[in-house]
Amino acid sequence: MIRDLVLYIKQERIAQNLTMNELALKSSVSQKHISNIENEKVIPTIETLEKLAKALGFEIALQVKVRKS
């Protein structure tokens, strides 16, 4: 799930013609951290993913489903 979100964020950054540095300025997440996230060197927190998503113009919504036994 996190990997899919990271891939979507990277694709959206590229689609919007933003460099990592530009996204860093818009999101308050360092360029180095964005690079590490996109290159799967770190696992981002939900808070960081939300900052990146907001800077790109979308939001992340999580849904919890209860399994029936």
URTADA-V344870 format. One record per run of one state. SS is the DSSP state (H for helix, E for strand, C for the rest). FROM is the first residue (numbers start at 0). LEN is the number of residues. If there is no record, write none. Layout:
{{SS & FROM & LEN} {SS & FROM & LEN}}
This chain:
{{C & 0 & 1} {H & 1 & 14} {C & 15 & 4} {H & 19 & 8} {C & 27 & 3} {H & 30 & 8} {C & 38 & 7} {H & 45 & 11} {C & 56 & 13}}
